[in-house]
Amino acid sequence: MPDRPVGSQWLKEHYELSDYILTHSSYIGSPESIELTSRGCVEQVYTVRYAPAQDTPLLHLEFSLKYDDLNLDFLSAVFEKLPMADLIAYIESSPSGRYTRRIGYLYEFLTGRQLVIATPIAGNYVELLDPEKYITGNTIKNARWHINDNLLGSRSFCPMVRKTRTLVELLNQSIPGQIEQLKRSISEATFRRAVINYLYNKETRSSYEIERESPSPDRIEKFIGLLATAGTEPDNRLLEEHRLVQLQNSIVDSRFADSTFRNFQNYIGQSLPHNQQLVHYVCPPPSFVYSLMNGLGDTATKTSGIYPEVRAAIIAFGFVFIHPFEDGNGRLHRFLIHDILVHDGAVPQGLIIPVSAHMLSNMREYDGVLEKYSKPLMQRIRYDMNDLCELLVTNEGKVENYFRYPDLTDQCIYLAQTIHATLEHDMPDELQLIQRYDEAKRVLQNVVDMPDKDLNLMITFLHQNNGIFPKRRRERFAKLSDEEIDHMQKKFREIFELKDVDK
């Protein structure tokens, strides 16, 4: 006998909700098993003793809350199919039940409709989310259902983050501890100079290069100045419209500066021949933008005090998926990562972890985590496009809750991995390069006491050419003898541990 669906998978098939992706699907069968699909979703087989007594939507919903992953987008679609009378009867049959109360609370939370329950709700307060399975937010007690609401947001925007084994392992690594270890590896003066003269500049250029832009020197300086302000705003201003508008204005061409969040439909795509557009991502319709941004602010409040890297991920990725501006969303998204990490004390004020540089060097992984969110949406969303390439979403009601209730587990894992890879590999390599540069400058100055600008140029040429002075640059250093240049090459290769070459 083949395995039969149960819980969320049963509800998905029963209500024909094929457009929804479940991260955990359950079946009744034998033997018990669990496997990971090629899409990264879990399929688990339970023995018959776990099966609901009857194949009714509410008993399968109860199973889902017990054993499957909570998907608020999917659950809201189920509630729209579920007769309210059946739900009321189910709750009144066990008004003190833990799952009964959770279902009642989630129904009202997601639909905005209040259930008329004749039987008084009783029972001790229970956590809405199991802290062993999910990252939880600050608790709000709900006296009506005797529920501790520990969700990460509000009805306007509420992400979900599952405590996977990978995420837990990453969260057990200390970002401040890694930073202190880095600082101990070199002199304080070198570290300070690296931060001021190099890391801020590298992060700025990388963030623009991800967008395939070559900013002018003044825009680079503005973005560096912006990064230096990371973490200085209080909680209640982090995502305030006025502040975000100011940030946007400071990093984009003045012709594309916005004065408010957008009131038009935008999308991310590329132009093809014959005025065709390849659409990669359709942003939330403009009618959703303000409530989504207010909800993101609620999330910032509800998540105050949780893991900084998780908070940075859900706020920064939540922001870029909402895409509230015409231009600058990607750079602001990456700025918000730094803003939260510094604000929450994971990174000291005045220091930066150049995550954009790591993203730029590993664009496939960065694009992949963005597509983890965008691809399922593009399978569900429907739109029309006119001759001016203006887009109109035609099924807003079918996709609204996809924007409001994202699962951002993959984005949290990605950002935590990026932070640690930057701290463990990228930054030590950069700091070592700076140390070697300082040593090379000192040693080469002892060979020939030349002007500083010439010395810097000599080191640049040697570095670009793998320790060999390029012959085409010989005229630029006509005052130096061949022996002096040869000696400089040799010293440079020794310092940078480059293999000697045959002449």
C-alpha positions as CSV (number, residue, x, y, z in Angstrom):
1,M,0.0,0.0,0.0
2,P,1.5,3.4,-1.0
3,D,2.2,6.0,1.6
4,R,-0.7,8.3,2.1
5,P,-0.5,12.1,2.7
6,V,-1.1,13.6,6.1
7,G,-1.0,17.0,7.7
8,S,0.0,19.9,5.4
9,Q,0.4,17.6,2.4
10,W,-3.1,16.2,2.9
11,L,-4.5,19.8,3.1
12,K,-2.5,20.8,0.0
13,E,-4.0,18.0,-2.0
14,H,-7.5,18.2,-0.5
15,Y,-7.8,21.9,-1.2
16,E,-5.9,21.8,-4.5
17,L,-3.2,24.3,-3.3
18,S,-0.6,23.1,-5.8
19,D,1.1,26.5,-6.1
20,Y,2.4,26.3,-2.5
21,I,5.7,24.8,-1.6
22,L,6.0,22.9,1.7
23,T,9.4,22.6,3.4
24,H,8.1,19.5,5.3
25,S,5.7,17.0,3.8
26,S,4.4,14.1,5.9
27,Y,3.0,10.7,4.9
28,I,1.6,7.6,6.7
29,G,3.2,4.4,5.8
30,S,5.9,1.9,6.7
31,P,8.7,1.9,7.5
32,E,9.4,5.2,9.1
33,S,11.8,7.3,7.1
34,I,13.0,10.8,6.4
35,E,14.7,12.2,3.3
36,L,15.7,15.4,1.8
37,T,14.4,16.1,-1.7
38,S,16.4,17.7,-4.5
39,R,14.6,21.0,-3.8
40,G,15.8,21.0,-0.2
41,C,12.5,20.0,1.3
42,V,11.9,17.2,3.8
43,E,9.6,14.2,3.2
44,Q,8.9,12.2,6.3
45,V,7.0,8.9,6.7
46,Y,5.2,8.2,10.0
47,T,3.7,4.9,11.1
48,V,-0.1,4.4,11.3
49,R,-0.2,5.2,15.0
50,Y,0.4,8.9,14.1
51,A,-2.5,9.0,11.7
52,P,-5.5,11.3,12.6
53,A,-8.6,9.4,13.7
54,Q,-10.5,10.7,10.7
55,D,-9.6,12.4,7.4
56,T,-11.0,15.8,8.3
57,P,-9.3,19.1,7.6
58,L,-9.1,20.2,11.2
59,L,-7.5,17.0,12.4
60,H,-4.9,17.2,9.6
61,L,-4.4,20.8,10.5
62,E,-3.7,19.7,14.1
63,F,-1.2,17.1,12.8
64,S,0.4,19.8,10.7
65,L,1.0,22.1,13.7
66,K,2.5,19.1,15.6
67,Y,4.9,17.7,13.0
68,D,5.1,19.9,9.9
69,D,6.8,23.3,9.4
70,L,4.5,26.2,10.0
71,N,3.9,28.1,6.8
72,L,1.7,31.1,7.4
73,D,1.2,31.8,3.7
74,F,-0.1,28.2,3.2
75,L,-2.1,28.3,6.4
76,S,-3.9,31.5,5.4
77,A,-4.9,29.8,2.1
78,V,-6.2,26.8,4.1
79,F,-8.2,29.0,6.4
80,E,-9.9,30.7,3.3
81,K,-11.1,27.2,2.3
82,L,-12.1,26.0,5.8
83,P,-15.8,26.6,6.8
84,M,-15.9,28.9,9.8
85,A,-18.7,26.8,11.4
86,D,-16.5,23.7,11.3
87,L,-13.6,25.6,13.0
88,I,-15.9,27.0,15.7
89,A,-17.2,23.5,16.4
90,Y,-13.7,22.1,16.6
91,I,-12.6,24.8,19.1
92,E,-15.6,24.4,21.3
93,S,-15.1,20.6,21.4
94,S,-11.8,21.3,23.3
95,P,-11.5,24.9,24.3
96,S,-8.5,24.4,26.5
97,G,-6.5,22.2,24.1
98,R,-3.1,23.6,23.2
99,Y,-3.5,23.0,19.4
100,T,-7.1,24.1,19.5
101,R,-6.1,27.5,20.9
102,R,-3.1,27.8,18.5
103,I,-5.4,27.2,15.5
104,G,-8.0,29.7,16.8
105,Y,-5.3,32.3,17.4
106,L,-3.7,31.8,14.0
107,Y,-7.0,32.0,12.3
108,E,-7.8,35.4,13.7
109,F,-4.2,36.6,13.2
110,L,-4.1,35.7,9.5
111,T,-7.7,36.5,8.5
112,G,-8.4,39.5,10.6
113,R,-11.8,37.9,11.4
114,Q,-12.9,37.2,15.0
115,L,-14.5,33.8,15.8
116,V,-17.6,33.8,18.0
117,I,-16.8,31.2,20.6
118,A,-19.6,30.4,23.1
119,T,-17.5,28.2,25.4
120,P,-14.9,30.1,27.5
121,I,-11.2,29.5,26.5
122,A,-9.2,28.0,29.3
123,G,-5.8,26.5,30.0
124,N,-2.3,27.6,30.9
125,Y,-0.6,30.0,28.5
126,V,1.3,28.2,25.7
127,E,4.0,29.3,23.3
128,L,2.7,29.8,19.8
129,L,6.0,28.8,18.3
130,D,8.1,26.0,19.7
131,P,11.4,27.6,20.6
132,E,13.1,24.3,19.9
133,K,11.9,24.4,16.2
134,Y,11.8,28.1,15.4
135,I,13.6,31.4,16.1
136,T,11.2,33.2,18.2
137,G,10.5,36.9,18.9
138,N,9.6,38.9,22.0
139,T,6.4,37.5,23.6
140,I,3.1,39.3,23.6
141,K,0.5,37.7,25.8
142,N,-2.9,37.1,24.3
143,A,-5.6,36.8,27.0
144,R,-8.3,35.7,24.6
145,W,-6.6,32.5,23.6
146,H,-4.1,32.1,26.5
147,I,-1.4,32.2,23.9
148,N,2.2,33.7,24.1
149,D,2.6,35.2,20.7
150,N,6.3,34.8,20.0
151,L,6.1,35.3,16.3
152,L,8.7,37.5,14.5
153,G,6.3,40.1,13.3
154,S,2.7,41.3,12.9
155,R,-0.1,40.5,10.6
156,S,1.3,43.0,8.1
157,F,4.6,41.2,7.8
158,C,5.7,38.1,9.7
159,P,8.7,36.1,8.6
160,M,9.4,32.5,9.7
161,V,12.8,31.1,10.5
162,R,13.2,27.4,11.2
163,K,16.0,26.2,13.6
164,T,17.7,23.9,11.2
165,R,20.8,22.0,12.3
166,T,22.9,24.2,10.0
167,L,21.5,27.4,11.3
168,V,22.0,26.3,14.9
169,E,25.6,25.4,14.3
170,L,26.2,28.8,12.7
171,L,24.6,30.7,15.6
172,N,26.9,28.9,18.0
173,Q,29.8,30.7,16.5
174,S,30.7,34.0,18.1
175,I,31.0,37.0,15.7
176,P,32.6,39.2,18.5
177,G,35.0,36.4,19.3
178,Q,36.1,36.0,15.7
179,I,36.6,39.8,15.5
180,E,38.8,39.8,18.6
181,Q,40.9,37.0,17.3
182,L,41.4,38.9,14.1
183,K,42.5,42.0,16.0
184,R,45.0,40.0,18.0
185,S,46.6,38.7,14.8
186,I,48.1,42.0,13.8
187,S,49.2,45.3,15.3
188,E,46.5,47.7,16.5
189,A,47.7,50.4,14.1
190,T,47.6,48.1,11.1
191,F,44.1,46.9,12.0
192,R,42.8,50.5,12.4
193,R,44.4,51.6,9.1
194,A,42.9,48.6,7.4
195,V,39.4,49.4,8.6
196,I,39.6,53.1,7.8
197,N,41.5,53.0,4.5
198,Y,40.6,49.7,3.0
199,L,37.6,47.7,4.3
200,Y,35.1,50.6,4.1
201,N,36.3,51.3,0.6
202,K,36.2,47.7,-0.5
203,E,32.7,47.2,0.9
204,T,31.5,50.4,-0.9
205,R,33.0,49.5,-4.3
206,S,31.8,45.9,-4.0
207,S,28.2,46.9,-3.2
208,Y,28.1,49.1,-6.3
209,E,29.8,46.5,-8.5
210,I,27.1,44.0,-7.5
211,E,24.6,46.4,-9.2
212,R,27.0,46.7,-12.2
213,E,27.6,50.4,-11.4
214,S,30.8,52.4,-11.4
215,P,30.2,55.2,-9.0
216,S,32.0,58.6,-9.1
217,P,34.5,59.4,-6.3
218,D,32.0,61.7,-4.6
219,R,29.4,58.9,-4.5
220,I,32.0,56.5,-3.1
221,E,32.8,59.0,-0.3
222,K,29.1,59.4,0.4
223,F,28.6,55.7,0.8
224,I,31.6,55.3,2.9
225,G,30.2,58.1,5.1
226,L,26.9,56.2,5.2
227,L,28.6,53.0,6.3
228,A,30.4,54.9,9.1
229,T,26.9,55.8,10.6
230,A,25.8,52.2,10.8
231,G,24.3,51.3,14.2
232,T,23.8,54.9,15.4
233,E,20.0,55.2,15.1
234,P,17.7,54.1,17.9
235,D,15.3,51.2,17.4
236,N,12.3,53.3,16.6
237,R,14.0,55.0,13.7
238,L,15.7,52.0,12.1
239,L,13.1,51.6,9.4
240,E,11.3,54.9,9.6
241,E,10.3,56.2,6.1
242,H,12.0,59.5,6.6
243,R,15.3,57.9,7.5
244,L,15.2,55.3,4.7
245,V,14.4,58.1,2.2
246,Q,17.4,60.1,3.4
247,L,19.6,57.0,3.0
248,Q,18.3,56.3,-0.5
249,N,18.9,59.9,-1.5
250,S,22.5,59.7,-0.3
251,I,23.5,56.8,-2.5
252,V,21.7,57.2,-5.8
253,D,22.0,59.8,-8.6
254,S,20.1,62.8,-7.5
255,R,17.8,62.4,-10.5
256,F,16.5,59.2,-9.1
257,A,16.1,60.3,-5.5
258,D,12.7,59.4,-4.0
259,S,10.7,61.4,-1.5
260,T,8.5,58.6,-0.3
261,F,8.1,54.8,-0.7
262,R,7.0,53.9,-4.2
263,N,3.4,54.2,-5.4
264,F,4.0,52.3,-8.7
265,Q,4.6,48.7,-9.7
266,N,8.2,47.8,-10.3
267,Y,10.0,44.6,-11.3
268,I,13.5,43.2,-11.8
269,G,14.3,41.9,-15.3
270,Q,16.3,42.4,-18.4
271,S,15.6,43.7,-21.8
272,L,15.5,41.3,-24.8
273,P,15.4,42.1,-28.5
274,H,12.1,43.5,-30.0
275,N,11.2,45.3,-26.8
276,Q,10.6,42.1,-24.9
277,Q,11.3,41.8,-21.1
278,L,12.5,38.8,-19.2
279,V,11.1,39.3,-15.7
280,H,13.0,37.7,-12.9
281,Y,11.1,39.1,-9.9
282,V,7.8,41.1,-9.6
283,C,7.9,43.3,-6.5
284,P,4.9,43.7,-4.2
285,P,2.1,45.8,-5.8
286,P,2.2,49.4,-4.6
287,S,-1.0,49.0,-2.5
288,F,1.0,46.6,-0.2
289,V,4.2,48.6,0.2
290,Y,3.3,50.8,3.1
291,S,1.7,48.1,5.2
292,L,4.6,45.8,4.4
293,M,7.1,48.4,5.5
294,N,5.1,49.0,8.7
295,G,5.1,45.3,9.2
296,L,8.9,45.2,8.7
297,G,9.1,47.8,11.5
298,D,7.0,45.6,13.7
299,T,9.4,42.8,13.0
300,A,12.3,45.0,14.0
301,T,10.5,45.6,17.3
302,K,9.5,42.0,17.9
303,T,13.0,40.7,17.2
304,S,14.9,43.2,19.4
305,G,17.4,41.2,21.4
306,I,17.5,38.0,19.3
307,Y,20.6,36.8,17.3
308,P,22.0,39.8,15.5
309,E,22.8,37.9,12.3
310,V,19.3,36.5,12.1
311,R,17.8,39.9,12.8
312,A,20.1,41.5,10.1
313,A,19.0,38.8,7.6
314,I,15.2,39.1,8.1
315,I,15.3,42.9,8.1
316,A,17.7,43.3,5.2
317,F,16.2,40.6,3.0
318,G,12.7,41.6,4.0
319,F,13.5,45.1,2.8
320,V,15.0,44.1,-0.6
321,F,12.0,41.8,-1.3
322,I,9.6,44.6,-0.6
323,H,11.7,46.9,-2.8
324,P,10.2,50.2,-1.6
325,F,12.2,52.5,-3.9
326,E,12.8,52.8,-7.6
327,D,16.6,52.7,-7.2
328,G,19.1,51.9,-4.5
329,N,17.2,48.9,-2.9
330,G,20.1,46.5,-3.2
331,R,22.7,48.9,-1.7
332,L,20.4,49.8,1.1
333,H,19.7,46.1,1.7
334,R,23.4,45.5,2.2
335,F,23.8,48.7,4.3
336,L,21.0,47.4,6.6
337,I,23.1,44.3,7.3
338,H,25.9,46.4,8.7
339,D,23.4,48.7,10.4
340,I,21.8,45.9,12.4
341,L,25.1,44.1,13.2
342,V,26.5,47.3,14.7
343,H,23.3,48.4,16.3
344,D,22.9,45.0,18.0
345,G,26.5,44.9,19.3
346,A,27.8,42.0,17.2
347,V,30.2,44.4,15.5
348,P,31.8,47.3,17.3
349,Q,31.1,50.8,16.1
350,G,33.6,52.0,13.5
351,L,34.3,48.5,12.2
352,I,32.8,46.8,9.1
353,I,32.6,43.2,7.9
354,P,32.8,43.6,4.1
355,V,30.1,41.1,3.3
356,S,29.4,42.7,-0.1
357,A,33.0,41.8,-1.2
358,H,32.3,38.2,-0.4
359,M,29.0,38.3,-2.2
360,L,30.6,39.8,-5.2
361,S,33.2,37.0,-5.3
362,N,30.5,34.4,-4.9
363,M,27.7,35.8,-7.0
364,R,26.2,32.4,-7.8
365,E,25.4,31.8,-4.1
366,Y,24.1,35.3,-3.6
367,D,21.9,35.1,-6.7
368,G,20.8,31.6,-5.5
369,V,19.5,32.8,-2.1
370,L,17.6,35.7,-3.8
371,E,16.1,33.2,-6.2
372,K,15.0,30.9,-3.4
373,Y,12.5,33.6,-2.6
374,S,11.7,34.8,-6.1
375,K,11.3,31.6,-8.1
376,P,8.3,30.2,-6.1
377,L,6.6,33.6,-6.4
378,M,7.1,33.7,-10.2
379,Q,5.3,30.4,-10.5
380,R,2.2,31.9,-8.7
381,I,2.1,35.5,-9.8
382,R,0.1,36.6,-12.9
383,Y,0.7,39.9,-14.7
384,D,0.1,41.9,-17.9
385,M,2.7,44.2,-19.5
386,N,2.0,47.0,-22.0
387,D,4.0,48.4,-24.8
388,L,5.8,50.7,-22.5
389,C,7.0,47.7,-20.4
390,E,4.8,48.8,-17.5
391,L,3.6,45.8,-15.5
392,L,0.3,45.1,-13.7
393,V,-0.2,42.3,-11.3
394,T,-3.6,40.6,-12.1
395,N,-3.9,38.2,-9.1
396,E,-2.9,40.4,-6.1
397,G,-5.1,38.4,-3.7
398,K,-3.3,35.1,-4.6
399,V,0.2,36.4,-3.9
400,E,-0.3,39.0,-1.1
401,N,0.4,36.6,1.7
402,Y,3.5,35.3,-0.1
403,F,5.0,38.8,0.5
404,R,3.6,39.1,4.0
405,Y,4.7,35.8,5.4
406,P,8.0,34.7,3.9
407,D,10.1,31.8,5.2
408,L,13.5,33.4,5.5
409,T,15.4,30.4,6.9
410,D,17.6,30.1,3.8
411,Q,18.4,33.8,3.8
412,C,19.4,33.6,7.5
413,I,21.7,30.6,6.9
414,Y,23.2,32.4,3.9
415,L,24.0,35.6,5.7
416,A,25.5,33.8,8.7
417,Q,27.7,31.7,6.4
418,T,28.7,34.9,4.5
419,I,29.6,36.7,7.7
420,H,31.7,33.8,9.1
421,A,33.4,33.2,5.7
422,T,34.3,36.9,5.6
423,L,35.7,36.8,9.1
424,E,37.5,33.5,8.7
425,H,39.0,33.8,5.2
426,D,38.4,37.1,3.4
427,M,39.4,39.6,6.2
428,P,42.5,37.6,7.3
429,D,43.7,37.5,3.7
430,E,43.2,41.2,3.3
431,L,44.9,42.0,6.6
432,Q,47.9,39.8,5.6
433,L,48.0,41.6,2.3
434,I,48.2,45.0,4.1
435,Q,50.9,43.7,6.4
436,R,53.0,42.5,3.5
437,Y,52.4,45.8,1.7
438,D,53.7,47.7,4.7
439,E,56.7,45.5,4.9
440,A,57.4,45.7,1.2
441,K,57.2,49.5,1.3
442,R,59.7,49.6,4.1
443,V,62.1,47.1,2.5
444,L,62.0,48.7,-1.0
445,Q,62.5,52.1,0.5
446,N,65.8,50.8,1.9
447,V,66.8,49.7,-1.5
448,V,66.1,53.1,-3.1
449,D,65.0,56.1,-1.1
450,M,62.5,57.3,-3.7
451,P,59.4,59.6,-3.4
452,D,56.4,58.0,-1.7
453,K,54.2,58.2,-4.9
454,D,56.9,56.4,-6.9
455,L,57.3,53.7,-4.3
456,N,53.5,53.1,-4.2
457,L,53.5,52.9,-8.0
458,M,56.4,50.4,-8.0
459,I,54.6,48.1,-5.5
460,T,51.4,48.4,-7.5
461,F,53.2,47.3,-10.7
462,L,54.9,44.4,-8.9
463,H,51.7,43.3,-7.3
464,Q,49.8,43.4,-10.6
465,N,52.5,41.4,-12.4
466,N,53.1,38.7,-9.9
467,G,56.3,40.2,-8.5
468,I,57.9,40.9,-11.9
469,F,58.5,44.5,-12.9
470,P,56.9,45.0,-16.3
471,K,59.3,46.1,-19.0
472,R,56.8,48.4,-20.6
473,R,57.0,50.5,-17.3
474,R,60.8,50.8,-17.5
475,E,60.7,54.4,-18.8
476,R,58.6,55.5,-15.9
477,F,61.5,54.5,-13.6
478,A,64.4,55.6,-15.8
479,K,66.3,56.9,-12.8
480,L,66.7,53.4,-11.4
481,S,69.4,51.0,-12.4
482,D,68.6,47.5,-13.7
483,E,70.3,46.1,-10.6
484,E,68.1,48.1,-8.3
485,I,64.9,47.1,-10.0
486,D,66.1,43.4,-10.0
487,H,66.8,43.7,-6.2
488,M,63.3,45.2,-5.6
489,Q,61.7,42.4,-7.5
490,K,63.6,39.8,-5.4
491,K,62.6,41.4,-2.1
492,F,59.0,41.8,-3.2
493,R,58.7,38.1,-4.1
494,E,60.3,37.1,-0.8
495,I,57.8,39.2,1.2
496,F,54.8,37.9,-0.7
497,E,56.2,34.4,-0.9
498,L,56.0,34.2,-4.6
499,K,58.0,31.6,-6.6
500,D,61.2,32.9,-8.1
501,V,61.2,33.0,-11.9
502,D,63.8,32.4,-14.6
503,K,65.1,35.5,-16.3
